[in-house]
Amino acid sequence: MRSTRRHRRQSTITPTFLSLQCLLLTTSRNPIPAANGFSFPSHHLPIHHHNHQTQHRHGTKGRLYLSTTSNIPSNHHDNHHHRDQENNDDAVTNDDDTFATTYHAPVMVKECIDALLDCQRGRMRRQDQHQDQQQPLVFVDGTLGGGGHSAALLARLGPHDIVLGCDVDPNALDTATTRLSRFMNHDGTEMPLFIPVECNFGDLVTVLSTTVTHPHTQEPILKGSTNDGGGQVDGILLDFGVSSHQIDEPDRGFSFMKDGPLDMRMSGNHRHKQQQQQQGLSAADICNEFDETELQRIFSKYGDEPRAKTLAKAIVKHRPLSTTGQLVEAIASVTPAYAKNKRNGQTATCARIFQSLRIVVNNEDGVLERVLSEACPTVLRPGGRLVCLSYHSMEDRATKRIMRDGTLQTKRRPSSWEDQTDMYGNYVGPPKPFRPVGKAIKATAEEVDRNPRARSAVLRIAERL
C-alpha cells in the first residue's frame, strides 16, 4: 500500500519535471545575446525570482542583468521601454556626474538644487504658470568653487533669473567664470544670468548691497537696503568643504598626500602684492610660532584629535616646518602607520591635523559665524531657502543651531530661558529667523562610490521666516 502511494506521488511529479526539462533543453539551443557581444546559453543564466521590472535594473555595480522579454505582450514592453526612456532622461538631468569636472565634483547636486527651487516664490511660480516672469528669482552660491552647483541651478532656471557666484579664491573664480561664460554679459531676456563676485561669503551683506550691478543695465541687482530685514535673495547655498582642486594641487598645501609648501590659505596667489600682504598667517607660521599649549588647543577643538598633546609636542620638536611632507614626518614620528582602530592610524590623524590648521589659517569659525548669524538672515527674503553642506562637526553644529534656535550659543539654555516660555513650555521669545525643513540628509551609497569625499557631507535646509 505504501509503495503504491509513493508510485502515485512520483507519477504526479514526473510530468512537471519533464516539461521543465524540455523547456530548458529547448531554450538552450537559442542562446541569449549579451550587451558586450558574447552569447550565453539560457541554462547557464542564474534564475532570479523577480518580476519583470526588477530584471531591467541598469547600472548595478558588478552584475549583468539580461532581459528575457519574449513572452511579454508587445504593448506592455512598449510602455516599459517608454518608462525606461523617461528615467534615463531624468538621470541625465539630475546625475551629479553631469556637473562634475576635473576641478571639483559637487556633492548632492540634485538635493541642493531641489531645496533652493522649493523656496516660496519658486513654489508660487510652479503653481501659477502664467506668473509674470519679469520678477526674477535671485540665488547666491556663496561658495562657488568649480561652479558645479551653479551650473546645475542655471540649467533649471528661466530667463531673467539671476545666480550670484561668490568665492574668495581667484583661481576658483576664474575656472567657474570660464565654465559659465555663456550665462554672462547678456540682458537676461533669453536665459538666466550668472554674475561672479570675488568676496568671502562672510561679507555678503556689504558686497551684495553695494557693488553688484547688472552687466547690461548697470543697475544694482538688489535694489534698496538689505539692512532693514527686507532681504531680496530667494536662496543661499553654502558648501563649507574644500574643493577637489585645492586638495589635489600641491602648491596650495591642503593635501598631506603630496609634498608642497605648508600654506593652506584659501585666497591662494593674489593678483596684487598689497592683497598678498594682507592674507594673514600660513599653516607654516602656526606650526613654527605657536606654543605647544596653543597647538594642543587647536588640534583638540577643530580636529577632535584625541592625542592632541602628543602631536603638538612632536611638531614643536621637529621645528622648523616649511612643507607638508615635513609636517607629515612629524606626525608619523608619534603615530603608527596602521592601527586596529582606523581613527588612530596615520592617515586619519593627518587628516584631522591638516583640517585643524586649515580652519585656523582661514578663520573659518569666525567667517561661519558671520555668514550664518548675520549675512543669511539679512540677505534672504521671507520664504527664502538656506541650504548648507557641512563636512565637519563644528560646521554642522553651527548650522543646526542657527536653523533651529536662531543663535550659535551652546546647548546650555540662557539664564532668561524661563522668561521666553509660557506656562506650557512653548517658546514665546524673540522671533527666530529660520524654520528647519526636514532632517539632515546624507549622500547616497552610489554617490559615495562615485565621489568618496561626499562620505562625511551633511545637508541641512531651512526657510526664512
TIDREN-351037 format. One record per residue (C-alpha): residue number from 1; x, y, z. Coordinates in steps of 0.05 Angstrom, whole numbers, plus 32768, in hexadecimal, padded with zeros to 4 digits. Layout:
- NUM;X;Y;Z
...
This chain:
- 1;8000;8000;8000
- 2;8039;802F;8012
- 3;805F;8020;7FD2
- 4;8020;802D;7FA9
- 5;8019;8072;7FC9
- 6;8062;8082;7FBC
- 7;8059;806C;7F73
- 8;801D;8098;7F6B
- 9;8041;80D3;7F8A
- 10;807C;80CA;7F5B
- 11;804E;80C4;7F20
- 12;802D;8107;7F30
- 13;8071;812A;7F34
- 14;8090;810B;7EF7
- 15;8068;8131;7EC1
- 16;8078;8175;7EE0
- 17;80C2;8164;7EE7
- 18;80C4;814A;7E9F
- 19;80A2;8188;7E83
- 20;80D3;81B6;7EA8
- 21;810E;818D;7E8E
- 22;80F3;8191;7E47
- 23;80EC;81DC;7E4E
- 24;8134;81E3;7E64
- 25;814D;81B7;7E2B
- 26;8125;81E0;7DF9
- 27;813D;8224;7E11
- 28;8185;820D;7E15
- 29;8187;8206;7DC9
- 30;8177;8251;7DC3
- 31;81AD;8276;7DE9
- 32;819D;82BC;7E03
- 33;81CC;82F2;7DEA
- 34;81EC;831D;7E20
- 35;81F9;8367;7E1C
- 36;8244;835D;7E11
- 37;823C;8332;7DD3
- 38;8246;82ED;7DF3
- 39;820F;82B9;7DF7
- 40;81FA;8291;7E33
- 41;81CE;8253;7E31
- 42;818F;825F;7E59
- 43;819B;8222;7E85
- 44;81DC;8242;7E9E
- 45;81B8;8280;7EB6
- 46;81A5;8286;7EFF
- 47;815B;8284;7F0C
- 48;8142;82C2;7F32
- 49;80FD;82BE;7F4F
- 50;80EB;8306;7F42
- 51;80B8;832A;7F19
- 52;80C5;8348;7ED5
- 53;80D8;838D;7EEF
- 54;810D;8370;7F1D
- 55;8131;8350;7EE2
- 56;8138;8393;7EBF
- 57;8165;83B4;7EF3
- 58;819D;83DB;7ED3
- 59;81E0;83F1;7EEE
- 60;81E3;83BE;7F27
- 61;822C;83B6;7F39
- 62;824A;8372;7F2C
- 63;820B;8352;7F0F
- 64;81F3;8343;7EC9
- 65;81A8;8342;7EC0
- 66;818E;8323;7E7F
- 67;8147;8331;7E6B
- 68;811C;82F6;7E54
- 69;80DC;8318;7E3E
- 70;80C8;82ED;7E02
- 71;808B;82D4;7E27
- 72;8073;831A;7E3B
- 73;803B;833A;7E12
- 74;8053;836F;7DE2
- 75;8029;83A7;7E01
- 76;8046;839A;7E46
- 77;808C;8399;7E2A
- 78;8082;83DB;7E06
- 79;8067;83FC;7E45
- 80;80A2;83E2;7E6C
- 81;80D3;83FB;7E38
- 82;80B2;8440;7E3A
- 83;80B7;8441;7E86
- 84;8101;842D;7E83
- 85;810E;8466;7E51
- 86;80EE;8498;7E81
- 87;8119;847E;7EBB
- 88;8157;8484;7E90
- 89;8146;84CC;7E7F
- 90;813E;84DC;7EC9
- 91;8180;84BA;7ED8
- 92;81A4;84E5;7EA5
- 93;8185;8524;7EC2
- 94;818F;8514;7F0C
- 95;81CF;84EA;7F0C
- 96;8205;850B;7F36
- 97;823A;84F4;7F03
- 98;821A;8522;7ECF
- 99;8234;855F;7EF5
- 100;8275;8542;7F0D
- 101;82B7;8559;7EEF
- 102;8301;854A;7EFB
- 103;8301;8589;7F26
- 104;82CC;8572;7F57
- 105;8293;8540;7F5E
- 106;8257;8561;7F80
- 107;8233;853B;7FB7
- 108;81E8;852B;7FB9
- 109;81D9;8557;7F7D
- 110;8190;8542;7F73
- 111;817F;8548;7FBD
- 112;819E;858E;7FC2
- 113;817D;85A9;7F83
- 114;8139;858B;7F95
- 115;813D;85AC;7FD9
- 116;814E;85F0;7FBC
- 117;8118;85EF;7F87
- 118;80E4;85DB;7FBC
- 119;80E7;8622;7FD9
- 120;80A6;8647;7FE2
- 121;80A9;866D;7FA0
- 122;80C0;862F;7F7C
- 123;8083;8609;7F95
- 124;8056;8642;7F7F
- 125;8075;8642;7F3A
- 126;8069;85F7;7F32
- 127;8021;85FD;7F48
- 128;8012;8639;7F1B
- 129;8031;862D;7ED6
- 130;8018;8672;7EBF
- 131;803D;8697;7EF5
- 132;8064;86D4;7EDE
- 133;80A9;86BB;7ECC
- 134;80C4;8702;7ED1
- 135;80CA;86F7;7F1C
- 136;810B;86CF;7F1D
- 137;8120;869C;7F50
- 138;8163;86B0;7F6F
- 139;8192;867B;7F8D
- 140;81D7;8680;7FAC
- 141;820B;8649;7FA7
- 142;8235;8660;7FE2
- 143;826C;862D;7FD4
- 144;8272;862B;7F88
- 145;82AE;85FC;7F83
- 146;82AF;85DA;7F3F
- 147;8268;85F3;7F30
- 148;8247;85AE;7F31
- 149;820C;85C2;7F5D
- 150;8203;8604;7F37
- 151;8203;85DF;7EF4
- 152;81CD;85B0;7F0D
- 153;81A4;85EA;7F27
- 154;81AA;8612;7EE7
- 155;8194;85D6;7EBF
- 156;8151;85D6;7EE4
- 157;8144;8621;7EE6
- 158;8122;864C;7EB1
- 159;812C;868F;7E91
- 160;8137;86CC;7EBF
- 161;814C;869E;7EF9
- 162;818F;86AF;7F19
- 163;81C6;8686;7F3B
- 164;81FD;86AA;7F61
- 165;823B;867F;7F69
- 166;826A;8694;7FA2
- 167;82AF;867A;7FB1
- 168;82ED;8695;7FD3
- 169;831C;8669;7FAA
- 170;832F;868D;7F69
- 171;8342;864A;7F48
- 172;82FD;862D;7F57
- 173;82DB;866C;7F3F
- 174;8301;866B;7EFD
- 175;82F1;8622;7EF1
- 176;82A7;862A;7EFF
- 177;82A3;866A;7ED6
- 178;82C0;8646;7E9A
- 179;8291;860C;7EA3
- 180;8252;8637;7EAA
- 181;8266;866D;7E78
- 182;8229;8661;7E4C
- 183;81FC;8678;7E85
- 184;8222;86BA;7E8E
- 185;8220;86FF;7E6E
- 186;81DA;86FE;7E50
- 187;8198;8720;7E5F
- 188;8177;86E1;7E7D
- 189;813B;86E0;7E4F
- 190;814B;869C;7E31
- 191;8170;8677;7E68
- 192;8182;867F;7EB1
- 193;81BB;86AD;7EC4
- 194;81FA;869A;7EEA
- 195;8224;86CF;7F0E
- 196;8266;86BC;7F2E
- 197;8279;86E1;7F6E
- 198;82BE;86DD;7F8F
- 199;82B0;86E0;7FD9
- 200;82AE;86B7;8018
- 201;8268;869E;8027
- 202;826D;86BE;806B
- 203;826B;8702;8048
- 204;822B;86F4;8020
- 205;8203;872D;803F
- 206;8235;8763;802E
- 207;8248;8749;7FE9
- 208;8202;8738;7FCF
- 209;81E3;8779;7FE6
- 210;8218;87A7;7FCA
- 211;8243;878B;7F92
- 212;821A;8758;7F6A
- 213;81F9;8776;7F2C
- 214;81D6;875C;7EEF
- 215;820A;8755;7EB6
- 216;81D9;8771;7E82
- 217;81B3;87A8;7EA7
- 218;81E8;87B8;7EDC
- 219;81B1;87BB;7F10
- 220;81B9;879A;7F54
- 221;81A1;8752;7F55
- 222;8186;875A;7F9B
- 223;8161;879C;7F9A
- 224;8157;87BF;7FDC
- 225;8177;87B1;801F
- 226;817E;876B;8039
- 227;818D;8783;8080
- 228;8144;878E;8092
- 229;8133;8744;8092
- 230;8114;8746;804D
- 231;8143;8717;8029
- 232;813B;870C;7FDE
- 233;815E;86C9;7FD3
- 234;8134;868A;7FC9
- 235;8169;8658;7FDD
- 236;81B1;8651;7FF6
- 237;81DD;8614;7FED
- 238;8219;860B;801A
- 239;8249;85D1;800E
- 240;827B;85D3;8047
- 241;82A9;859E;8029
- 242;82EC;85A7;8006
- 243;82E9;859D;7FBB
- 244;830B;8561;7F9C
- 245;8339;858E;7F75
- 246;8353;85B0;7FB4
- 247;8360;856D;7FD4
- 248;8381;854E;7F96
- 249;83AE;858A;7F87
- 250;83EF;8582;7FB0
- 251;8400;85CC;7FAD
- 252;83C3;85DE;7FD7
- 253;83DB;85B3;8012
- 254;8397;8594;8022
- 255;83AB;854C;8014
- 256;83D6;851F;803F
- 257;83DB;84EC;8006
- 258;8408;851A;7FDB
- 259;8443;8543;7FF1
- 260;843D;858F;7FE9
- 261;8444;85D0;800F
- 262;8420;85D1;8052
- 263;83EF;8609;8040
- 264;83A4;85F7;8042
- 265;838B;863E;8034
- 266;834A;863D;800E
- 267;8359;867E;7FEC
- 268;8391;865D;7FC5
- 269;83C0;8687;7F9A
- 270;83A3;86CD;7F9A
- 271;83A8;86F8;7F5D
- 272;83C1;8734;7F83
- 273;83FC;8738;7FB4
- 274;83D5;8763;7FE4
- 275;83A0;872D;7FEA
- 276;83D7;86F9;7FF2
- 277;83F2;871D;802F
- 278;83AD;871D;804F
- 279;83A2;86D1;8048
- 280;83B4;86C3;8090
- 281;83D9;8689;80AE
- 282;83E9;8649;8088
- 283;83E8;8603;80A5
- 284;8434;8605;80AA
- 285;8430;8644;80D4
- 286;8401;8622;8105
- 287;842B;85E3;810A
- 288;846B;860A;8115
- 289;8454;8644;8141
- 290;841A;862B;816D
- 291;842E;860B;81AF
- 292;841E;85C3;81C1
- 293;83E1;85D4;81EB
- 294;83C1;85FC;81B3
- 295;83CE;85C6;8180
- 296;83AF;8593;81AE
- 297;8370;85BF;81B5
- 298;836B;85C7;8169
- 299;8370;857C;815B
- 300;833F;856B;8192
- 301;830A;85A0;8181
- 302;830B;859F;8135
- 303;8321;8558;8127
- 304;8304;8530;8161
- 305;8349;8513;8168
- 306;834E;84E2;81A3
- 307;839B;84E6;81A5
- 308;83A0;8531;819D
- 309;83D5;853A;81D3
- 310;8404;8505;81B7
- 311;83FE;8520;8170
- 312;8409;8568;8186
- 313;8449;8553;81AA
- 314;8461;852E;816C
- 315;8456;856A;813F
- 316;847C;8598;816E
- 317;84B5;8566;8170
- 318;84BB;8563;8124
- 319;84BC;85AE;8118
- 320;84C6;85D2;80EA
- 321;8492;85B7;80B9
- 322;848A;85D4;8074
- 323;846A;859C;804A
- 324;842F;856C;8052
- 325;845F;8532;804E
- 326;8485;854B;808B
- 327;8443;8551;80B2
- 328;8430;850A;809E
- 329;8474;84F2;80B7
- 330;8469;8514;80FA
- 331;8424;84F3;8100
- 332;8440;84AF;80EB
- 333;8476;84B2;8121
- 334;8440;84A7;8157
- 335;8409;8484;812E
- 336;8408;843C;8114
- 337;83FF;8434;80C9
- 338;83C6;8403;80D6
- 339;839C;83F7;8114
- 340;8365;83C7;8128
- 341;8338;8404;8130
- 342;833D;842B;80EE
- 343;8332;846C;8114
- 344;8376;8463;8135
- 345;839A;8455;80F3
- 346;83C9;8484;80CF
- 347;8399;8496;8097
- 348;835F;84A9;80C4
- 349;838D;84D0;80F3
- 350;83AC;84F8;80BB
- 351;8366;8509;80A1
- 352;8352;8525;80E5
- 353;8392;854D;80EE
- 354;838F;856B;80A8
- 355;8345;857C;80B2
- 356;8353;859F;80F4
- 357;838A;85CA;80D5
- 358;835F;85DB;8099
- 359;8326;85F3;80C5
- 360;8354;8621;80EE
- 361;837A;863B;80B1
- 362;833B;8652;808F
- 363;8314;8666;80CE
- 364;82DD;8637;80B7
- 365;82B9;8637;80FB
- 366;82B5;8683;80FC
- 367;829F;8687;80B3
- 368;826C;8650;80BF
- 369;824E;8676;80FA
- 370;8248;86B6;80D1
- 371;8227;8696;8095
- 372;81F5;866D;80BD
- 373;81E1;869F;80F3
- 374;81E7;86E0;80CC
- 375;81EB;86D9;8080
- 376;81B7;86A3;8073
- 377;817F;86BF;809E
- 378;818B;8704;8081
- 379;8190;86F3;8037
- 380;815A;86BD;8032
- 381;8112;86D3;8025
- 382;80D9;86B2;804C
- 383;80CE;866E;802E
- 384;8115;866A;8014
- 385;813E;862C;801E
- 386;8180;8621;8042
- 387;81A4;85E2;8029
- 388;81E4;85CD;804D
- 389;8215;8594;8040
- 390;8242;8585;807B
- 391;827D;8555;8080
- 392;8293;855F;80C8
- 393;8270;855B;810A
- 394;827E;85A4;811A
- 395;825D;85BB;80DA
- 396;8222;858D;80E2
- 397;8216;85A2;812B
- 398;8217;85EB;8118
- 399;81E7;85E0;80DD
- 400;81B7;85B7;8107
- 401;81B5;85EB;813F
- 402;81A9;8626;8112
- 403;8171;8602;80ED
- 404;8150;85E7;812C
- 405;815D;861C;8161
- 406;8171;865A;8138
- 407;81B1;8660;8160
- 408;81F6;8640;8164
- 409;81F5;863B;81B0
- 410;8205;85F8;81CF
- 411;81D0;85C5;81E2
- 412;81CE;85E0;8229
- 413;818F;860B;822E
- 414;8198;8655;823E
- 415;8187;866D;8284
- 416;814A;8692;8269
- 417;812D;8653;8248
- 418;80F3;8651;8279
- 419;80E0;8698;8264
- 420;80DA;8680;821B
- 421;80A9;8647;8227
- 422;8060;8644;823C
- 423;8043;8618;8272
- 424;8043;85DD;8242
- 425;808C;85E4;822F
- 426;807E;8601;81EA
- 427;80B0;8633;81CF
- 428;8094;867A;81D0
- 429;80D6;86A1;81CB
- 430;80F0;86CC;8192
- 431;80DE;86B1;814D
- 432;810F;867F;8130
- 433;812B;868C;80EA
- 434;8125;8646;80CE
- 435;80F8;8609;80CD
- 436;811D;85C6;80C2
- 437;8103;859F;8086
- 438;8107;8554;8090
- 439;8141;852F;80AF
- 440;818B;852C;809E
- 441;819A;8509;805C
- 442;81D6;84DC;804D
- 443;81F1;84CA;8009
- 444;81D9;8488;7FEC
- 445;8207;844B;7FE7
- 446;8208;8452;7F9B
- 447;8222;849A;7FA0
- 448;8256;8487;7FD4
- 449;826F;8452;7FA4
- 450;8276;8486;7F6D
- 451;8291;84BD;7F9B
- 452;82B0;84A4;7FDC
- 453;82B5;84EB;7FF7
- 454;826A;84EC;7FFD
- 455;826D;84B9;8035
- 456;8270;84EC;806E
- 457;8241;851F;804E
- 458;8202;8534;8075
- 459;81CC;855D;8052
- 460;819D;8589;807B
- 461;8165;85B5;8061
- 462;813F;85EF;8081
- 463;810D;8623;806A
- 464;810E;866D;807E
- 465;80D3;8681;80A9
